[in-house]
Amino acid sequence: MKKIHGTGRVLRPVPDSTCGRGWRRAVKSSYSGGPSIQGADRVLRLALAGLSGPDHLMSFVLQLPRQAVLILLLVFFGALCTSSLIPAMGYFIVEGLKQEPWQIGLYTGLVAPLTMVVNRTFGEKLDGAVAVKPLLLISILAYMAMALLLAAIPDFLVLVLAGAPIMAVANGATSTEFTYGRLYAERTGLDIAEYNAWLRMVVSLAWVIGPSMTFILFDLAGFRVAYLISAGFAVIWLVLWHLGVPGDFRAPQRQRGAAGLEGIDWPILLAAFTCTLFAVGNVLFTAAMPLYYVKEVGLPGYTPGLSLSFKCIVEVIAIFLAARIAARFGSRTVLYGASLLAVVTFLLFTQISSVLHVVILSAIEGLYYGLFAGVAISFVQSYAPDKPGRATALYMNGLFLGSFIGSVSMGLIASAFDFRTVVFVAAGSGLAVLVALSQLRPPRSAT
């Protein structure tokens, strides 16, 4: 291992691979598309084997400079804040504001498209060399305003007319932070794919903590206190913003591509669409899962929580493994493996009859989703290496769109058929990912 003094850059060699020697070629291979679906079985075997993951992960995090750790903390507390509001909003609308369940769609139907507009706008500004710090400050202040608004004025009309646009601006923080992390890794010579995996992992950890914390506070202290505590967490987020984001940090000036390349970039749109399909399947199953387990299969009431716990534990591990596998076989091969595993797992979920079946399949579900989450952002960014802001915005918008489609579709499918049918449709989304990946050509090399 070699450190370049005065720059904070750490060069870490990786073992020889089919893509060449040295860490630069290994990183490049994760963007090259890699082997096709025929290598997916190797991905699954390597993921299950672990690839000596824990030692490698500890060595990686211990080598991170202070700034890189601050960015991880910034992303973690940002995700902790947003995850404390988003999942509980439907419950708050029905139980706190005494509205009908269908009215949840009025709020989410506004937040989702507005968030996509915010992500796209912020991404373009970041690619245009606008400083990261003021854009992120706008989102953090919007989050604080949203939490205080919910605590002070619990009114549904105010929530829809004022809260929805404010929350959309707050949601822009995640895309901005991911872009910042990518730019920082690029500037300091960190392994981009692996650092992206760390960023994605801390988001997953935050989403394990945030929603459960909010529901506990709802039960123990009420809605107002819970939202005031959420606003308090935003103060920590603001402190980390002050410490972790230099005032002049911005994307480097890059050469604009040829005029013909400035139109619709179909490859990156298709890459983002694969993320949408993954999100559709995940949300379909996650939303249907509690009622499917308890109402249709007849399992105990604690089964959904147990299922999520096992999924989240394995997911975090798989996120790290995904970056290493992608360095050897390419991000596309990892996504092929994840989609195949998703199809098989969801089909097996339709045949469960015991809690043991659920535990085993939930662990495999965490493996498939962790493999996807660990490489998806790097995969999309590889199609626009000179525009990381736009690529990250497309990635986030793909997830938001998939979540919106999945949550709406779940209710319609379950009403027309049953929750088991929803699980079959989730498996179908995995097949759609395979088709999309087969039509996607490898990204152009960065110039």
Secondary structure, DSSP 8 states (H G I E B T S, - for coil): -EEETTTTEEE-----BTTBSHHHHHHHHTTS--S-GGGHHHHHHHHHH-TTHHHHHHHHHHH--HHHHHHHHHHHHHHHHHHHHTTTHHHIIIIIS---GGGHHHHHHHHHHHHHHHHHHHHHHHHTT--HHHHHHHHHHHHHHHHHHHHH---HHHIIIIIHHHHHHHHHHHHHHHHHHHHHHHHHT--HHHHHHHHHHHHHHHHHHHHHHHHHHHHHH-HHHHHHHHHHHHHHHHHHHHHHS-TT----------GGGSS--HHHHHHHHHHHHHHHHHHHHHHHHHHIIIIII---TTHHHHHHHHHHHHHHHHHHHHHHHHHHH-HHHHHHHHHHHHHHHHHHHTT--SHHHHHHHHHHHHHHHHHHHHHHHHHHHTT-TT-HHHHHHHHHHHHHHHHHHHHHHHHHHHHHS-HHHHHHHHHHHHHHHHHHHHT--------
